[in-house]
């Protein structure tokens, strides 16, 4: 059924029900009520069932784009509906409600209680988000508000830039675990700020999809938890922001991926399982964004993925996962331009930051990295038609107890590509196994064409003012392609000491570094014959 463009009032509003009064009532399903105006009524958008009578089912009920003017109960689910006290008030309703939404509801309430959800104790609504009790929450019974759906409600007398909507304190909603945030959140023509207050919440999946009509800010203060069981996800998405412009997220909150079960099952052989593991936070096609003071914890896969974004800054982030957690890159990006990662602390089980194809004009600075695999360009050359990587500057970073430090890696024997204008500067290495590394024979799990040369061309790369300690003797290792040797690789003011008794060494293959300043270890000085024992 479709109900739209209705003006209602005076009266009792638009109601599903009452239901459950009589035997053998058939299900109510697939009702959409939209673009309505309800004025001076006792109720607005209502679902009502009798307690203690007969069973039934109500599902796929969607109220959208509705204006309330002086309505006594604007949003109401009442499974204790009992006119004239002619009901079994001490019993629960036997009517099951599911898959119900209230989106873009705005206006005024005649009474303080704007949202009231009184659901059955014997058949409560199951929501993807569960919050700890909060004394400021809207009254409810046997139902818990879904945090991100609450972004959609916006029941307020005004929507102006200074307003900050405390979604847990003000709103409640029902969701199906695959919530689309776009319609209401992006519908506002004035800038909006939404507050997720302190507390712990369970959220299954959410998608904010633009384009939006005005800037959006999300102030995350609480802890948001993903379902711990990996089988809850059928694709690699948990929290996703898509095609949004002029976006800001901040507040000191935590996105907790609860990844421990996934870590146990994520093995090299179990690739199908891995393909469905979700990234904690995805930014896809996001433009002009600022992400500040957010923590990503124990992601099942990558913590933050940045794809096809432009002019996005990630600042003062904390990323935490056990050092044995597989494929939990801290921040991974590709096909993006103007990305800045600043003053962030990354502790994880894979690359702290990994940079994929198509990344241009990027700044990484003031990062503390470790444990993990260091800061990496690549891996590249695995797939056809990869776009060039160029204009990357990594500076003023500290890398501690990692397997790699400043790294560029490409696959042998696969596809072409280009990497240029890559500059690592002012970096401290503490007990890093491979502090400075170019590896064009990158071959994890021996899944590559090891007897062929890499087709990715590297040029204009510099490592300057790199100092500290190496966990292994070989502090510098340049393994470049024989068919396309590295060009214009510069080393300046390098001082890396081996933690052991042996002095630090270097290895070069198919590259002639340009050197200046203090150099320890001394790098090889010319195209060294292609032999694994070539060291200097």
QUICORPE-V457554 format. One record per residue. SS is DSSP state (~ for helix, > for strand, _ for the rest). PSI is psi in degrees with one decimal (999 if undefined). D_CENTER is the distance of its C-alpha to the mean C-alpha in Angstrom with 1 decimal. Layout:
BEGIN
ss->[SS & SS]
psi->[PSI & PSI]
d_center->[D_CENTER & D_CENTER]
END
This chain:
BEGIN
ss->[_ & > & > & > & _ & _ & > & > & _ & _ & > & _ & _ & > & > & > & > & > & > & _ & _ & _ & _ & _ & _ & _ & _ & > & > & > & > & > & > & > & > & > & > & > & > & _ & > & _ & > & > & > & > & > & > & > & > & _ & _ & _ & _ & _ & > & > & > & > & > & > & > & > & > & > & > & > & > & > & > & > & _ & > & > & > & > & > & > & > & > & > & _ & ~ & ~ & ~ & _ & _ & _ & _ & _ & _ & _ & _ & _ & > & > & > & > & > & > & > & > & > & > & > & > & > & > & > & _ & _ & _ & _ & _ & > & > & > & > & _ & _ & _ & _ & _ & _ & _ & _ & _ & _ & _ & _ & > & _ & _ & _ & _ & _ & _ & _ & _ & > & > & _ & _ & _ & _ & _ & ~ & ~ & ~ & ~ & _ & _ & _ & _ & _ & _ & _ & _ & _ & _ & _ & _ & _ & > & > & > & ~ & ~ & ~ & ~ & _ & _ & _ & _ & _ & _ & _ & _ & > & > & _ & ~ & ~ & ~ & ~ & _ & _ & _ & _ & _ & _ & > & > & > & > & > & _ & _ & _ & > & > & > & _ & _ & _ & > & > & > & > & _ & _ & _ & _ & _ & _ & > & > & > & > & > & _ & _ & > & > & > & _ & _ & _ & _ & ~ & ~ & ~ & _ & _ & _ & _ & > & > & > & > & > & > & _ & _ & > & > & > & > & > & > & _ & _ & _ & > & > & > & _ & _ & _ & ~ & ~ & ~ & ~ & ~ & ~ & _ & _ & _ & _ & _ & ~ & ~ & ~ & ~ & ~ & _ & _ & _ & > & > & > & > & > & > & _ & _ & > & > & > & > & > & > & _ & _ & > & > & > & _ & _ & _ & _ & _ & _ & > & > & > & > & _ & _ & > & > & > & > & > & > & _ & _ & > & > & > & _ & _ & _ & _ & _ & _ & _ & _ & _ & _ & > & > & > & > & _ & _ & > & > & > & > & > & > & _ & _ & > & > & > & _ & _ & _ & _ & _ & > & > & > & _ & _ & _ & _ & > & > & > & > & > & > & _ & _ & > & > & _ & _ & > & _ & _ & > & > & > & > & > & > & _ & _ & _ & _ & _ & _ & _ & _ & > & > & > & > & > & > & > & > & > & > & > & > & _ & > & _ & > & > & > & > & > & > & > & > & _ & _ & _ & _ & _ & > & > & > & > & > & > & > & > & > & > & > & > & > & > & > & > & _ & > & > & > & > & > & > & > & > & > & _ & ~ & ~ & ~ & _ & _ & _ & _ & _ & _ & _ & _ & _ & > & > & > & > & > & > & > & > & > & > & > & > & > & > & > & _ & _ & _ & > & > & > & > & > & > & _ & _ & _ & _ & _ & _ & _ & > & > & > & > & > & > & > & > & > & > & > & > & _ & _ & _ & _ & _ & _ & > & > & > & > & > & _ & _ & _ & _ & > & > & > & > & > & > & > & _ & _ & _ & _ & _ & _ & _ & _ & _ & _ & _ & _ & _ & _ & _ & _]
psi->[143.5 & 128.1 & 122.0 & 155.2 & 42.3 & 136.3 & 126.3 & 129.1 & 139.8 & 175.7 & -159.1 & 12.9 & -159.7 & 120.6 & 140.4 & 114.6 & -171.8 & 154.9 & 160.7 & 4.5 & -32.5 & 158.3 & 152.6 & 32.6 & 138.4 & 157.2 & 150.8 & 125.2 & 149.7 & 51.3 & 126.9 & 121.5 & 119.6 & 157.7 & 47.4 & 158.4 & 123.9 & 123.5 & 130.5 & 42.3 & 165.0 & -29.8 & 163.6 & -94.6 & 109.4 & 142.8 & 129.0 & 133.6 & 153.6 & 142.8 & 149.3 & 19.7 & -114.9 & 165.9 & 177.2 & -178.0 & 139.0 & 125.8 & 159.7 & 57.1 & 123.4 & 113.2 & 122.7 & 145.3 & 58.7 & 136.2 & 127.4 & 128.5 & 105.8 & 46.8 & 133.6 & -44.5 & 86.8 & -44.8 & 122.2 & 124.4 & 120.1 & 98.5 & 17.1 & 34.8 & 122.0 & 72.0 & 140.1 & 19.4 & 30.6 & 63.1 & 174.1 & 81.7 & -22.3 & 1.4 & 160.5 & 153.5 & 142.9 & 7.5 & 127.0 & 126.1 & 136.1 & 153.8 & 64.4 & 137.5 & 148.5 & 110.2 & 136.7 & 53.7 & 125.5 & 162.3 & -142.9 & 149.8 & 137.0 & -23.6 & 159.6 & -33.5 & 93.4 & -29.2 & 129.9 & 117.2 & 106.5 & 96.4 & 167.3 & 137.2 & -25.1 & -18.7 & 66.2 & 157.3 & 133.5 & 123.3 & 153.3 & -11.6 & 125.3 & 127.5 & 152.7 & 152.5 & 139.4 & 122.2 & -18.6 & 0.8 & 152.9 & 143.7 & 138.0 & 164.5 & 125.9 & 29.7 & 144.0 & 134.8 & 139.8 & 118.7 & -49.8 & -28.1 & -29.9 & -25.3 & -22.7 & -16.6 & -52.0 & 45.4 & 102.8 & 151.7 & -25.0 & 156.8 & 91.9 & 168.5 & -31.5 & -15.1 & 140.6 & 117.2 & 115.3 & 98.5 & -32.0 & -36.7 & -31.2 & -28.5 & 162.1 & 150.3 & 165.4 & 138.6 & 165.0 & 7.6 & -2.7 & 50.1 & 134.6 & 113.9 & -7.6 & -41.3 & -48.2 & -44.1 & -42.3 & -6.0 & -21.9 & 134.7 & -2.1 & 153.2 & 140.9 & 141.6 & 128.7 & 132.6 & 125.9 & 103.3 & 176.0 & 147.2 & 176.4 & 131.7 & 144.1 & 124.6 & 128.4 & -50.1 & 143.8 & 148.2 & 118.1 & 111.7 & 127.5 & -163.2 & 150.7 & 156.1 & -14.7 & 161.0 & 148.2 & 136.3 & 136.1 & 118.2 & 98.2 & 111.4 & -23.5 & -173.3 & 123.7 & 123.4 & 137.4 & 156.4 & 135.4 & -31.9 & 118.2 & -24.2 & -9.8 & -11.8 & 133.3 & -7.0 & 168.7 & 43.4 & 135.0 & -73.6 & 121.1 & 131.6 & 121.5 & 127.2 & 48.3 & 139.7 & 145.4 & 62.8 & 142.3 & 135.8 & 133.5 & -174.5 & -7.2 & 8.7 & 172.8 & 131.4 & 108.1 & 110.0 & -11.1 & 59.5 & 5.5 & -39.7 & -40.0 & -37.3 & -37.6 & -32.7 & -12.1 & 88.6 & 167.3 & -34.9 & -21.7 & 59.2 & -35.0 & -39.9 & -44.8 & -35.0 & -18.6 & -2.7 & 138.1 & 147.4 & 142.3 & -54.3 & 127.7 & 135.5 & 107.7 & 124.8 & 41.1 & 136.1 & 136.4 & 70.4 & 150.9 & 120.3 & 116.6 & 144.0 & 47.8 & 142.4 & 133.5 & 123.8 & 133.9 & 49.3 & 148.2 & -27.8 & -138.5 & 147.8 & -53.6 & 129.5 & 126.3 & 116.4 & 129.6 & 40.8 & 162.1 & 129.4 & 63.4 & 132.7 & 130.2 & 116.2 & 138.8 & 45.0 & 152.7 & 129.1 & 125.1 & 129.2 & 156.1 & 150.1 & -17.2 & 4.7 & 123.9 & 141.5 & 33.2 & 54.2 & 138.7 & -61.1 & 122.5 & 140.7 & 158.9 & 152.5 & 38.8 & 154.6 & 138.7 & 35.4 & 133.9 & 128.6 & 117.2 & 138.2 & 51.4 & 153.2 & 118.8 & 118.7 & 114.6 & -172.9 & 2.5 & -154.5 & 133.3 & -46.4 & 129.7 & 136.7 & 114.1 & -175.4 & 153.4 & 7.8 & 129.9 & 146.6 & 63.8 & 143.5 & 127.6 & 121.7 & 152.5 & 45.3 & 135.7 & 126.2 & 127.9 & 138.1 & 171.8 & -158.3 & 12.0 & -160.8 & 121.2 & 138.2 & 115.4 & -170.5 & 149.9 & 159.4 & 4.1 & -32.2 & 158.8 & 151.6 & 34.1 & 140.2 & 155.5 & 151.5 & 125.7 & 147.9 & 52.6 & 125.6 & 122.3 & 119.4 & 157.8 & 47.6 & 156.9 & 123.6 & 122.8 & 130.3 & 43.0 & 164.1 & -29.0 & 164.2 & -94.1 & 110.7 & 143.2 & 129.2 & 135.1 & 153.0 & 143.0 & 147.9 & 19.8 & -113.6 & 166.0 & 177.5 & -179.5 & 140.1 & 124.7 & 159.3 & 58.2 & 124.2 & 114.4 & 124.0 & 145.0 & 60.8 & 134.8 & 128.8 & 127.4 & 105.7 & 47.1 & 132.8 & -45.0 & 86.2 & -45.5 & 121.5 & 125.5 & 120.1 & 99.8 & 15.9 & 34.3 & 123.4 & 71.8 & 141.1 & 20.5 & 30.6 & 63.1 & 175.0 & 82.6 & -23.2 & 2.1 & 161.0 & 152.5 & 143.1 & 6.4 & 128.0 & 125.7 & 134.9 & 153.5 & 64.8 & 135.8 & 146.9 & 112.4 & 137.0 & 55.0 & 123.9 & 161.3 & -144.7 & 149.5 & 136.3 & -22.6 & 159.4 & -35.3 & 94.7 & -29.9 & 129.8 & 115.1 & 106.1 & 93.7 & 168.3 & 137.3 & -29.9 & -19.5 & 75.1 & 151.8 & 139.5 & 137.1 & 56.2 & 123.2 & 136.0 & 126.9 & 132.4 & 62.6 & 128.5 & 89.6 & 122.0 & 145.1 & 137.5 & -20.7 & -167.6 & -28.3 & 152.1 & 157.1 & 146.4 & 174.1 & 158.5 & 135.1 & 140.4 & 120.4 & 43.3 & 145.0 & 96.1 & 146.8 & 123.7 & 152.6 & 160.5 & -164.8 & 136.6 & 112.9 & 112.3 & 163.4 & 123.2 & 159.1 & 151.8 & 8.5 & 177.2 & 105.4 & 140.6 & 147.6 & 86.6 & 135.0 & -19.1 & 0.2 & 112.6 & 164.9 & 999]
d_center->[36.0 & 35.0 & 36.0 & 35.3 & 36.9 & 38.8 & 40.4 & 41.2 & 43.4 & 45.4 & 44.7 & 42.3 & 39.3 & 37.7 & 37.6 & 36.7 & 39.6 & 41.4 & 40.8 & 42.1 & 45.6 & 47.3 & 47.3 & 45.7 & 43.5 & 41.4 & 37.6 & 36.1 & 33.1 & 31.5 & 32.3 & 30.7 & 32.0 & 30.9 & 32.1 & 34.6 & 36.3 & 37.6 & 40.1 & 42.2 & 41.6 & 41.4 & 38.1 & 35.4 & 33.0 & 34.4 & 34.4 & 37.4 & 38.9 & 41.9 & 41.8 & 43.9 & 45.1 & 43.9 & 40.6 & 38.5 & 35.1 & 33.0 & 29.8 & 27.8 & 28.9 & 27.1 & 28.2 & 26.8 & 27.8 & 30.5 & 32.5 & 34.2 & 37.3 & 38.8 & 37.8 & 38.6 & 35.8 & 33.2 & 30.8 & 32.6 & 32.3 & 35.6 & 36.5 & 39.5 & 41.2 & 44.8 & 47.1 & 50.6 & 49.5 & 50.5 & 48.0 & 47.2 & 45.2 & 44.9 & 43.2 & 39.7 & 38.9 & 38.7 & 36.7 & 33.2 & 30.5 & 27.2 & 24.6 & 25.5 & 23.7 & 24.7 & 23.0 & 24.1 & 27.0 & 28.6 & 32.0 & 34.2 & 35.3 & 38.9 & 38.1 & 35.5 & 33.8 & 31.8 & 29.7 & 31.4 & 30.2 & 33.0 & 32.2 & 34.3 & 34.4 & 35.5 & 32.8 & 29.9 & 26.9 & 24.0 & 20.6 & 17.0 & 16.6 & 19.2 & 19.9 & 22.6 & 25.7 & 25.7 & 29.1 & 27.8 & 26.2 & 27.9 & 30.6 & 29.7 & 31.1 & 29.6 & 26.4 & 23.2 & 21.2 & 17.8 & 15.7 & 13.7 & 16.8 & 18.6 & 17.1 & 19.3 & 22.5 & 23.5 & 27.0 & 28.6 & 31.8 & 30.1 & 26.8 & 27.4 & 25.4 & 26.5 & 25.4 & 22.5 & 21.7 & 21.3 & 19.8 & 20.8 & 24.2 & 25.2 & 23.7 & 23.5 & 22.5 & 22.4 & 19.5 & 19.4 & 15.9 & 15.0 & 14.9 & 15.0 & 14.5 & 16.1 & 19.7 & 20.4 & 17.8 & 18.5 & 22.2 & 23.1 & 25.3 & 25.0 & 22.2 & 20.3 & 18.8 & 17.3 & 17.5 & 15.8 & 18.6 & 19.1 & 19.1 & 17.2 & 15.6 & 14.8 & 12.4 & 12.5 & 10.4 & 9.8 & 9.9 & 11.0 & 13.2 & 15.8 & 18.1 & 18.7 & 22.2 & 21.4 & 18.9 & 16.3 & 15.4 & 13.3 & 14.8 & 12.9 & 15.7 & 15.3 & 13.6 & 11.3 & 11.9 & 11.0 & 14.3 & 15.9 & 17.6 & 15.9 & 18.3 & 16.4 & 14.1 & 15.9 & 13.4 & 10.3 & 7.8 & 6.6 & 4.7 & 5.5 & 7.6 & 10.6 & 13.9 & 13.7 & 16.2 & 17.0 & 13.9 & 13.5 & 11.3 & 13.2 & 15.3 & 14.9 & 12.8 & 11.1 & 8.1 & 10.3 & 9.7 & 13.5 & 13.9 & 17.7 & 19.0 & 16.9 & 18.2 & 21.7 & 21.5 & 19.5 & 22.6 & 23.8 & 25.8 & 23.2 & 21.3 & 21.0 & 19.3 & 16.8 & 16.1 & 14.7 & 12.4 & 8.8 & 6.0 & 4.1 & 0.4 & 3.8 & 6.6 & 9.8 & 13.2 & 12.3 & 15.5 & 16.7 & 13.7 & 13.7 & 11.1 & 13.3 & 14.0 & 10.7 & 10.6 & 8.4 & 11.0 & 12.2 & 9.4 & 11.3 & 10.6 & 8.8 & 6.8 & 5.3 & 6.8 & 8.9 & 11.4 & 14.4 & 13.6 & 16.5 & 17.3 & 14.0 & 14.4 & 12.2 & 14.8 & 15.8 & 12.6 & 13.2 & 11.8 & 13.9 & 14.9 & 18.5 & 20.2 & 21.1 & 17.6 & 17.6 & 15.1 & 12.6 & 12.4 & 11.0 & 10.0 & 11.1 & 12.2 & 14.9 & 17.1 & 16.1 & 18.6 & 18.9 & 15.8 & 16.7 & 15.3 & 17.7 & 18.9 & 16.1 & 16.8 & 15.3 & 16.8 & 15.7 & 17.5 & 17.0 & 16.8 & 15.6 & 14.9 & 15.6 & 16.7 & 17.4 & 19.9 & 20.2 & 18.9 & 21.4 & 22.4 & 19.8 & 20.5 & 19.3 & 21.3 & 22.0 & 19.6 & 20.6 & 19.7 & 20.9 & 21.1 & 19.6 & 20.7 & 20.9 & 19.8 & 20.3 & 21.1 & 20.7 & 21.5 & 23.3 & 26.0 & 24.8 & 24.5 & 26.8 & 26.4 & 23.8 & 23.8 & 25.1 & 23.3 & 25.1 & 25.2 & 23.0 & 24.2 & 23.1 & 25.2 & 26.0 & 23.9 & 24.9 & 24.1 & 25.5 & 26.3 & 24.2 & 25.5 & 25.2 & 25.2 & 25.2 & 24.9 & 25.3 & 25.3 & 26.5 & 27.7 & 31.5 & 33.3 & 30.5 & 29.7 & 30.3 & 28.2 & 28.6 & 27.2 & 28.9 & 28.9 & 26.8 & 27.8 & 27.2 & 29.1 & 29.9 & 28.0 & 29.1 & 29.0 & 29.8 & 30.9 & 28.8 & 30.1 & 29.9 & 29.4 & 30.1 & 29.5 & 29.8 & 29.6 & 30.6 & 31.4 & 28.0 & 28.5 & 26.3 & 28.0 & 30.9 & 29.1 & 30.5 & 33.8 & 35.0 & 38.4 & 37.1 & 35.9 & 32.6 & 32.7 & 30.2 & 32.1 & 31.2 & 32.9 & 33.0 & 31.1 & 31.9 & 31.6 & 33.2 & 33.9 & 32.2 & 33.7 & 33.5 & 34.1 & 33.5 & 33.4 & 35.3 & 38.3 & 36.7 & 34.8 & 34.6 & 34.2 & 34.3 & 34.5 & 34.7 & 35.6 & 39.4 & 39.3 & 37.3 & 37.7 & 35.4 & 36.9 & 37.1 & 35.3 & 36.2 & 36.5 & 37.6 & 38.2 & 36.8 & 37.7 & 36.2 & 38.3 & 38.2 & 37.9 & 40.7 & 44.3 & 44.0 & 43.3 & 40.1 & 40.5 & 39.0 & 38.9 & 39.0 & 39.2 & 39.8 & 39.1 & 41.3 & 39.4 & 40.6 & 41.2 & 42.1 & 42.4 & 42.4 & 41.3 & 40.8 & 40.7 & 42.7 & 40.9 & 42.8 & 44.6 & 44.9 & 43.9 & 44.5 & 45.8 & 43.3 & 43.8 & 41.4 & 43.9 & 43.9 & 43.1 & 44.4]
END
